Every structure is written in structure tokens, then in C-alpha cells.
Amino acid sequence: MPTSPLINVMVNAVRKATRGLNRDFGEVENLQVSQKGPADFVTRADKKVEKILHEELSHARPKFGFHMEEGGDIIGEDATSRWIIDPIDGTTNFIHGIPHFAASVALEQRGEIIAGVIYNPITNELYTGEKGRGAYLDDRRLRVSARKDIYDAVIACGLPHRARSDHEKFNRELIALQTKVTGLRRFGAASLDMAFVAAGRYDGYWERDLSAWDIAAGIIIIREAGGLVSDLDGKGEAIKTGNVLAGNREIHDSLMAEFKQL
């Protein structure tokens, strides 16, 4: 994996911050006797990872600001640069002992995501991307899927949970695609869904009502792997609207065409 000083900083921070997550994940199974136990435990783990990421990245780039899931916004001396952090994306998976979650860090400069890192400490898969330098899974260069026909595609999505109000819209989208794709997948971690698109494991992905920290790193990794990431409704940028559509050009455009008909 070709590295730059920036990617080295991000990778070192993520690896250090997640060092204890394997142990924490192993302990979650012992907490399944109550509803409150696992959730409180994972909240503490979430905050611990974020704290270390904040400390490490602040030390490496002291003038940069932060946009964090737990800690909110911190305006830096350099107002043009900020880290976007999701300490544990896929906390529901974590709580239930499902080994599919990741720490995610992206750097935004002048409103553009220029670098991203997504790391699953259980599988030890490290995804990186930097503007103009490509995207990688560990030492392997990533390219999005070459499939052009939506009928051959495996598409990932995010199901709206019970507190959300967009179930009817999602159901219309789901029904529209069920008979037109090879398969649909819902794994519960947006950052890894996007990483899988970059790796060509998924041909496309869509989800609504996400936060910037869910998708920031995935945006640059997919783009550097040759894919497209856009807003799902054509109303702006995905990182601002929270509605994301991703894939190679052909699958992305086919999905967009399907959704526009609904």
C-alpha cells in the first residue's frame, strides 16, 4: 500500500484507538443477560475509541478541527480542515456479537473529502483512500465492480429502523429492485457497505438519513476505486443530505433511473 504522511497519521491513529476493541467485543457476549448492559458497555467503548482518535489526530495535526459522532464539533485554528470521525460504525452489530463494524476517519479540506480510512479490527481489514493516490485494502489496489447490467448486480442497502419515518419510501425502493437484481444485502454498517463497493464485493449501495461520519471515508475510497457517489435524490451532496447512492457508473446510473420512477 503506497503511503503518505497523511495516511500514515490516520492509520496509526485508528489502529491505536481500536486496539482494545477485540477484547471489548469478546466481553459483549457476557453482557447479553440484560438490555441495558450491552448498550452501556458499547457506549463506553465508543467514547473510548473516539477519545484516542481525537488525541492522536490532535497531536499530529493540532490546527485541524473535528466533527465527531460522540463529541460533536470542534472548530480548529485551521477552519478549512476537519477530521470526521465515527469511532464504531455498526454499534448494533457490536452489541449483538456480530463481527461486522468499523472505525472510520476522514479528512475534509475546504469542503472536500480528501482522505479516508475504514478499519474492521475483528477481520483486520484496512481500507484507505486518498485523493489522487488510489484506494487500497491493505496492500491490494481496489477497483469497483466491472458489472454493467443491474440484473447481475448484488446491491447493499440500509433498512430504516423503527424510529424512522421513511419506511414507505424504502419499501417502494426495495420492491422496485427485488425482481431486477441478483441479490440485496443489509449488513448494518454504512462505512463497510461503502468499502465493499470500492472492493467490488457489492456492485452498488443506497441508504437514506445517514450522518457525515457514516459515509465520509467511504466517499473518497469509492471515488479513488473508480466509482461514483452521489446524493440519492439529486438534491445536493450525499455528505450534506445523508442520502447516498454508490456504485460503478453503469450500476449507479441504473439505480438512479429506477428510483426516479418511484
PyMOL commands that set and color helices and strands:
alter all, ss='L'
color gray80, all
select helices_A, chain A and resi 5-17+21-31+36-60+91-95+150-152+167-178+190-198+212-224+238-241+249-260
alter helices_A, ss='H'
color red, helices_A
select strands_A, chain A and resi 64-68+72-74+78-89+102-109+112-120+125-130+134-137+140-141+154-157+183-185+204-207+228-231+244-247
alter strands_A, ss='S'
color yellow, strands_A
deselect
rebuild
show_as cartoon
